[in-house]
Amino acid sequence: MSLNFNTNTFDKEKIILADTEEYIVRGGRHLFPFLPQAFEGIHQIGVIGWSSQGPAQAQNLRDSLVSTNIKVKVGLRENSYSIFLAEKAGFTKENGMLGEMYEVIYNSDLSILLISDAAQAENYKQIFEAIRPGATLGLSHGFLLGHLKNIDDSFPKDINVIAVCPKGMGPSVRRLYEQGKEINGAGINSSFAIHQDVNGKATDYALGWAVGIGSPTIFQTTLESEYKSDIFGERGILLGAVYGIVESLYRWFLRHGHSQEKAYINSVESLTGPMTKMISKKGILSVYESLNDVDKETFKKVYSAAYHPTFEILMEIYDEVASGNEIRSVIEANNRQQRFPIGQIDGTEMWQVGIHVRANRQLEKVAIHPVTAGIYLATMMAQADLLKEKGHFYSEIVNESIIEAVDSLNPYMHQKGVSYMVDNCSITARLGARKWAPRFDYILCQQAFTALDNNKPTDEKLFESFLTNDIHQAMSVCSQLRPSVDIFA
């Protein structure tokens, strides 16, 4: 597919990522006056749901459209526990900005569906019946398309179907938007997709939506590519893999004579602190280049030991997502939650030690540990290489496997631990992290750490491919398009 699109409202810009051309739109508050033009024919935007993305997108769109005649209205189920939260944020029945879910969908020209993925799968027929012909359905995740493919169904043919997918959890979308009130360009980057365009306006609707929620840069994708890379990425380096990595590292450091506090610092603090910041600002290679000669040799051995085992798990995850099995498992898990709600994941010794470490944190004393760096970057590169192999766009790979990790998610683990990161995300992401983290933990312990402890030689060819990988050039371009400020988690 050629990554190109036409817009009648915004300027698009060509970027070169490795050997491919892509087009982007740069956002910013200076574009808010163009939103009525982008949303031509739209008088009401319904934001349906109030979980991770709902509060952020509803509030951001309301604030961006405050001086226009376009209403933003939240739609929730009658007697929903979220009604109080929406009212607290200023969406009330009295001011006309809160209503029953299906009534809001019927009366909205653009309905942004942000209820849980499992709820979308369960209620999609009623949702489709409520949407008027010619209206627009907006998604921030392609899960529903995956579900429809599983059951051999499709979207109504007489509506626009678009997506705007922020590269971060809902709280990040809101917090960076608020930080952007002082510094233009603060926000969470988004990808957009046009799945159906029945009136020729779908692209501008999607771009206006992305600008309205504060995205500083907007990349193009497809709805199918998005849900595959997103569901896969959550289970990989974004949440599941990093969760499994740090738990396995903590135990490895304990076995090698480190104290509990030092084991936590060398695993979690090293990864979420200096390593995350360095990748964000200077790219992946800068981590390796920052090490001394002895640590570089350790890094190379660890990278060689970890790359293939983690690639194996990532391949399995991708196959499970692409086949529809992972989507089915989320729906089935949602049914089990009626009996067994999602449990806590931060009660073990490691995460309790982390509370003490954070309370006494001295960032200047935290260094990048070569073992932690080797494991983490081997997994990150394996994920990027796999997505390239599967035909995903470079912007999608970089944003969803590197930038989202270091700019949006790792800061949450750094702030308050693993639960604060994972459980601020969607239910689909939370389930995936819990399911796949133990697999990464297991394979690292069984294969990567045993190879390291047995002093297995470096795979020089594999390491050379790390040094020369074209993802580094793509990352250098995309990193220049990141938000103008760091998130305050």
Buried (B, 14 or more C-beta within 10 A) or exposed (E): EEBEBEBEBBEBEEBEBBEBEBBBBBBBBEBBEBBBEBBEEBEBBBBBBBBBBBBBBBBBBBBBBEEEEBBBBBBBBEEBEBBEBBBEBBBBEEEEBBBBBBBBBBBBBBBBBBBBBBBBBBBBEEBBEBBBEEBBBBBBBBBBBBBBBBEEEEBBEEBBBBBBBBBBBBBBBBBBBBBBEEEBBBBBBBBBBBBBBBEEBBBBBBBBBBBBBBBBBBBBBBBBBBBBBBBBBBBBBBBBBBBBBBBBBBBBBBEEEBEBBBBBBBBBBBBBBBBBBBBBEBBBBBBBEBBEEEBBEBBBBBBBBBBBBBBEBBBEBBEBBBEBEBBBBBBEBBEEEEEEEBEEBBEEEBBEBBEEBBEEBEEEEBBBBBBBBBBBBBBBBBBBBBBBEBEBBBBBBBBBBBBBBBBBBBBBBBBBBBBBBBBBBBBBBBBBBBBBBBBBBBBBBEBBBEBBEEEEEBBEEBBEEBEEBBBBBBBBBBBEBBBBBBBEB
